[in-house]
Amino acid sequence: MKHSPDEWYAFHFGRTFASSPDFDPARFFGGSFKDCAVLFADFCSFTSFTRATESTKVMESLLTSFYTQARKIIHRHAGMLYQIVGDSVVCVWGLRSASDNTVPSILETAAELVSMTTQVAEDWQSHIDLIIEPKGLRLGLSKGSVMVIRRDSVYPGLLLFGNPINLASRLQSVAQPNQLVCSNAAYKDIEQAGRSAKFEPYRGESSDGSLDAKNFGPLKAWVLDLAKKP
């Protein structure tokens, strides 16, 4: 089945935006986008779930549901679904327009992704014998400049480069289940938007509470618990 260029971009940005008369993929290339927000979300206990699952059909159905629902949540909040990396999704705000890079959209996306993934994990649990814990997502949020280049000289698509993408991954790796760990720069936007009340400083294991991020060094970070309380 042949896909039009608009369909390729619809995966990233949503069909409504990608098919609008104002959508011009060429504007993404040739420079960098400042003040982008990058959210990296990783499925908890993914390896344990896959090892405990004998049916490929069951696994395919559940993962396709996870990927599809994640894409719809991200697009609904004006984000870009950049990549699906195995059991993780990477989403970006600030490429469609600077006005899309809003704190409420990002935090609502994170909360909805956690809720959806927890439900997918519970559905998955119902198909297997082994009790798997924890369930949900680990999330990392960062902010900064992102550069866009063409993925291929013939086929449509784009690749993103920049410290925020790598940093979001590092932040995710230290998050607890259903916890969002964000960089200090991202937190400043959250604080300015009046949404910082439930955040706490990242404590870590160092004496000063900093996060020692690989290839970055010691960082100040903040934590938000997204788990639903009983």
C-alpha positions in Angstrom: 0.0 0.0 0.0 1.4 3.3 -1.1 1.3 6.2 1.4 1.3 9.9 0.5 3.8 12.2 2.2 0.9 13.7 4.2 0.3 10.3 5.8 3.9 10.0 6.8 3.7 13.3 8.6 0.2 12.5 10.0 1.9 9.8 12.1 4.1 12.4 13.7 1.7 15.4 14.0 -1.8 14.1 13.5 -3.9 13.9 10.3 -5.7 17.2 10.9 -2.5 19.2 11.1 -0.6 17.3 8.4 -3.4 17.7 5.9 -4.1 21.4 6.6 -3.3 23.9 3.8 -0.8 25.6 6.2 1.3 22.5 6.7 4.7 22.8 5.0 7.3 20.1 5.9 10.0 22.2 4.3 9.9 24.7 7.2 11.2 22.1 9.6 14.6 21.9 7.9 17.6 24.2 7.9 17.6 25.4 11.5 16.8 24.6 15.1 13.7 25.1 17.2 14.3 26.7 20.5 12.5 26.0 23.8 11.1 22.6 22.7 9.8 20.2 25.4 10.7 16.5 25.0 8.8 13.8 26.9 10.3 10.3 27.1 7.9 7.6 28.4 9.0 4.0 29.1 6.6 1.1 29.7 7.4 -0.4 33.2 8.3 -4.1 33.4 8.1 -4.6 29.6 10.8 -7.3 29.6 9.0 -9.2 32.3 5.7 -9.0 30.5 7.1 -10.2 27.2 9.0 -13.1 28.8 5.7 -14.2 30.6 3.7 -14.1 27.4 3.6 -17.1 25.1 1.0 -15.8 22.6 2.5 -13.5 19.9 -1.1 -12.5 18.9 -1.9 -11.4 22.5 1.4 -9.4 22.7 0.8 -7.8 19.3 -2.7 -6.8 20.1 -1.7 -5.2 23.4 1.3 -3.3 22.1 -0.6 -2.0 19.0 -3.2 -0.7 21.4 -0.6 0.9 23.5 1.1 2.6 20.6 -2.1 3.7 18.9 -3.6 5.2 22.1 -0.3 6.9 22.9 -0.3 8.5 19.5 -3.9 9.8 19.9 -3.2 11.2 23.3 -0.1 13.1 22.2 -1.8 14.5 19.1 -4.9 15.5 21.1 -2.6 17.7 23.2 -0.8 19.3 20.2 2.3 17.3 20.6 4.4 15.5 18.0 4.9 11.7 18.3 8.6 11.6 17.3 9.4 7.9 17.8 8.3 4.6 19.1 11.4 2.9 20.5 10.5 -0.6 21.5 8.5 -0.1 24.7 9.0 3.7 24.8 7.4 6.7 23.1 9.2 10.0 22.5 7.1 13.1 22.0 8.0 16.8 21.4 6.2 20.1 21.7 7.4 23.3 20.0 7.8 22.1 16.4 4.2 22.8 15.2 4.3 26.3 16.7 5.7 27.9 19.8 2.2 28.3 21.2 1.8 24.5 21.3 4.5 24.3 23.9 2.2 24.8 26.8 2.7 23.3 30.3 -1.0 22.1 30.7 -0.8 20.2 27.4 2.4 18.5 28.4 1.3 17.6 32.0 -2.1 16.4 30.8 -0.4 14.2 28.2 1.9 12.7 30.9 -1.1 11.9 33.2 -3.2 10.4 30.4 -0.3 8.3 29.1 0.2 6.9 32.7 -3.5 6.1 33.0 -3.7 4.5 29.6 -0.5 2.4 30.0 -1.6 1.2 33.4 -4.8 -0.1 31.9 -2.9 -1.8 29.0 -0.7 -3.5 31.6 -3.7 -4.7 33.6 -5.2 -6.1 30.4 -1.9 -7.8 29.7 -1.8 -9.2 33.2 -5.2 -10.9 32.6 -3.5 -13.0 29.9 -0.6 -14.4 31.8 0.1 -16.5 34.9 3.0 -14.5 36.5 2.1 -11.5 38.5 4.0 -8.6 37.1 4.9 -5.4 39.1 5.3 -2.5 38.7 2.8 -1.4 36.1 2.6 1.9 34.3 5.2 4.3 32.9 8.5 6.1 33.9 8.7 9.5 32.3 11.4 12.1 31.7 10.8 15.7 30.6 13.4 18.2 29.4 13.6 21.5 27.5 15.9 23.0 24.9 16.8 23.4 21.3 16.0 20.7 18.8 17.4 20.5 15.2 15.5 18.7 12.5 17.0 17.0 9.4 15.6 15.0 6.6 15.4 11.3 7.3 16.0 10.2 3.7 16.6 11.9 0.3 13.6 10.1 -1.2 11.1 9.0 1.5 9.3 11.6 3.6 10.2 11.9 7.2 12.5 13.7 9.7 15.0 13.1 12.4 15.5 15.1 15.5 18.8 15.9 17.3 19.5 17.8 20.4 20.5 17.6 24.1 16.8 17.6 25.3 16.1 14.3 23.6 19.1 12.6 25.3 18.4 14.3 28.6 14.7 13.2 28.6 15.9 9.6 28.3 18.4 10.1 31.2 15.7 11.6 33.4 13.3 8.8 32.6 15.8 6.2 33.6 15.9 7.5 37.2 12.1 7.9 37.5 10.1 5.6 39.8 7.0 3.8 38.3 4.4 6.4 37.3 6.7 9.3 38.1 7.8 12.2 36.0 11.3 13.5 36.5 11.9 16.9 34.8 14.9 19.1 34.2 15.2 22.4 36.1 14.7 24.3 32.9 11.4 22.5 32.2 10.4 23.0 35.8 10.8 26.7 35.6 8.1 26.8 32.9 5.9 24.6 35.0 6.5 26.9 38.0 5.7 30.0 35.9 2.4 28.4 34.7 1.4 27.8 38.3 1.5 24.0 38.1 4.4 23.2 40.3 2.5 22.7 43.6 2.8 18.9 43.5 6.4 18.7 42.4 9.2 17.9 44.8 13.0 18.2 44.4 14.7 15.1 43.1 16.5 13.6 46.1 18.7 11.0 44.4 21.6 9.3 46.2 24.1 12.2 46.2 24.6 14.3 49.3 23.3 17.4 47.5 20.3 15.6 45.9 21.6 16.2 42.3 21.0 13.8 39.5 24.2 12.4 37.9 23.1 12.1 34.3 25.4 10.1 31.9 27.2 12.4 29.5 25.7 15.5 31.2 27.0 15.6 34.8 25.2 16.6 38.0 21.8 18.2 37.4 19.0 19.7 39.4 15.7 17.9 38.7 12.2 17.8 40.0 9.7 15.0 40.5 5.9 14.6 40.0 4.0 11.5 41.2 1.4 10.6 38.6 0.1 7.4 40.2 -3.5 7.5 41.1 -4.1 7.4 44.9 -6.6 4.9 46.3 
